[in-house]
């Protein structure tokens, strides 16, 4: 197999040169850097001239960031590996969409793992293209209009993945190393990730960990019943009830009051 043709996009010269050097040294058989760009405008030219297989894309750039660049190219024939330094929300949006990324400063092992995944994707491109496009669309929706809440999750399952609107989630329940995601449609999706992962991804959204085993969407809370034992039960849309631990009760009540609900 021929090396994948790569375009590196980063507004910082050091960032571009470092990544090019690392790819040449540690992934010479898998990646050939055909061009580099310092801006979204240069990147568009690079895509049209070189038709890369993959774009290593810096997230934070002046004028147009990495997400803006992708939105400007509706017909994308290339894979994307995001590169980010510190933007907590951008990183959550990327992780929620199950898309590959690298953190600055770049770790060699993580770079080689990302390249390994790229080669796998290329070998099965036709079969995976629809799924890859869905993940990329989720990233762009999660970062549109300076959004500070996730709009969609790509949820990996035993047989593939599901695209879920965050607003449709009633609650998430821990199932050992898996998570059962309960939707307002009545559907349950079993995700191949622990509840802790979704607690982190949905941090900053209208979700609250009411119990070690439960994460609830506060938008769907319809009531709260105190327990004589110190905890309680939260009532959700559709008549669903979820246990609230004694330790988390006071924090939940405070959150509900912030939402204009009494408890």
Secondary structure, DSSP 8 states (H G I E B T S, - for coil): ---EEEEEE-SSHHHHHHHHHHHHHH-TTTEEEEEEESSHHHHHHHHHHH--SEEEEES--SSS-HHHHHHT-SS--SEEEEEESS-HHHHHHHHHTT--EEESS--HHHHHHHHHHHHHHHHTHHHHHHHHHHHHHHHHHHTGGG--S--EEEEEETTEEEEEEGGGEEEEEEETTEEEEEETTS-EEEESS-HHHHHHHTTTSSEEEEETTEEEEGGGEEEEEE-TTS-EEEEEGGGEEEEE-HHHHHHHHHHHHHTT---
